[in-house]
Amino acid sequence: MSALTFTLKNSPISKLDCRQLTPNLLANLTITEIENIPLSSQKNAPKVADFFEVSGSDTQTVHFKNATAQLNFIGHQMTKGTIVVNGDCGDFLGANMQGGTIIVKGNVKDRLGDQMRRGLILVDGNAADYCASRMIAGTIGIYGTAGTHVGFAMKRGTILLTQTPKLLATMQDCGTHTLPFLALLFRAFTTLPTRFNNIQTHRVQRYAGDLASNGRGEILVFSSR
Amino acid sequence: MLINGIQIDDTFAEAFNMRGTRIIITAQNLKWAYHAANAMTGFATSVIGCGVEAGIERELSANETPDNRPGVSVLMFAMGSKVLMQQLETRMGQCILTCPTAAAFAGITSEDNISLGKHLPYFGDGYQTSKLIHGIRYWRIPVMDGEFLTQETTGMVRAIGGGNFLILATSQPAALAAAETAVEAMKQVPNIIMPFPGGVVRSGSKVGSKYPKMFASTNDAFCPTLKGLVQTELSDDIESVMEIVIDGLTFEDIANAMRVGIQAICDLGADCGVKRISAGNYGGKLGPHLFKLHDILSIQTS
């Protein structure tokens, strides 16, 4: 079975809400049914077919092609399956996510992984502001740069970075460590198309936070690539 | 039956049902993996007094373990699931959590899962965190050497304990040397352990005793110094008997181990001092699994 693929026809002028296009909600739907999914709850909401060419059949592996920063809420509340985004994403990628995997080959806008509870998000490019805001748990990796307010109000969970961003005052430096669980995590990455597989070290600078929340989350910055 | 001048008695070993599990212990190097595993499998020779029977199954190279570090696999057996769970948790807490650089992972999958590190994380006093990787939950517990990593559960399977054979020799050194040879050969067999010291037990037991409170007592029929006193199983030339006890995951695993061990002794020839191979049983009354020596060894020869 080939991955269910949404190929963006033209870059939309306004933001598109993609929260309906998750493995959970697409399971057992035919291509025609998928093409007729409205992309918002408004009366004359645009349909999937208005913006995307839909192909493939494996609803548990969803690909977005030619994606742009106009696509919001990709992977919202997903609990299973895999989403691979070839291109950029808008705001709230993987918001309220409760399982599954999201891989982004490009850049992501604000509030990536907002209130995420479980699952894995790996971004090859950059993330804008408020990455992992209000994160409850799970794992987020940003291979490029992260904007301001990383992990704002995060409770638990792990954020993997390759460069130290400007951190909130409520993120505490816990020192440099070689963490054994990273061996397991990176072993799980080897089957995924992500730049994180380039990282050879398990040595990280560990920042714990957000202490303004309950402070059991962590930002791990790899010492070198 | 006579193999290479050594007599194989027409008898059987009697084994019973147990519950078993496998744990993979890894560490910075094999030395520390062994320290952890030796502690965990210490005082675990017999369920009579130790609760569990445990031993190191084999060494694992770095590419065989979940975290790419060298390690060993440990098998642990108990008479029931409750005891197994209790003993596993206690031994995890006292032997693996405490051992520098050690980590623990499930070594067997089953529908029945038992806690490997479900309650240990409370040692983290609130600083423990869990990670769900590929649907498997791991716990990270901050400890003084860094972080202790353990999988949350491991599988529990039905297993068999008490497979055995007796080595009857003309002298104590001869009996022990033959037993060592057998143990070395049997260490290559997967899915089994020999829980006694060095894999060998010298105090084989019978059921019951003249003392009402004792469940088991010395197997007088095989004690060489009692030859003239009791109804002995020993001929005049036998001066020492050693027993090898085997616990394994399946009947075939134990039978295979017994065959390999007995064959290794027979390969030494009668000149090694071993005259007979026998087995310990309770007349077929106690355990449902009977390992008939002739049947086991005839598979080898056929």
Chai-1 contact restraints between the chains, C-beta under 6 A:
chainA,res_idxA,chainB,res_idxB,connection_type,confidence,min_distance_angstrom,max_distance_angstrom,comment,restraint_id
A,L179,B,E147,contact,1.0,0.0,6.0,A-B,restraint_1
A,P180,B,A103,contact,1.0,0.0,6.0,A-B,restraint_2
A,P180,B,E147,contact,1.0,0.0,6.0,A-B,restraint_3
A,P180,B,L149,contact,1.0,0.0,6.0,A-B,restraint_4
A,F181,B,K131,contact,1.0,0.0,6.0,A-B,restraint_5
A,F181,B,R140,contact,1.0,0.0,6.0,A-B,restraint_6
A,F181,B,L149,contact,1.0,0.0,6.0,A-B,restraint_7
A,A183,B,D67,contact,1.0,0.0,6.0,A-B,restraint_8
A,A183,B,N68,contact,1.0,0.0,6.0,A-B,restraint_9
A,L184,B,D67,contact,1.0,0.0,6.0,A-B,restraint_10
A,L184,B,I133,contact,1.0,0.0,6.0,A-B,restraint_11
A,L185,B,I133,contact,1.0,0.0,6.0,A-B,restraint_12
A,A188,B,I133,contact,1.0,0.0,6.0,A-B,restraint_13
A,A188,B,H134,contact,1.0,0.0,6.0,A-B,restraint_14
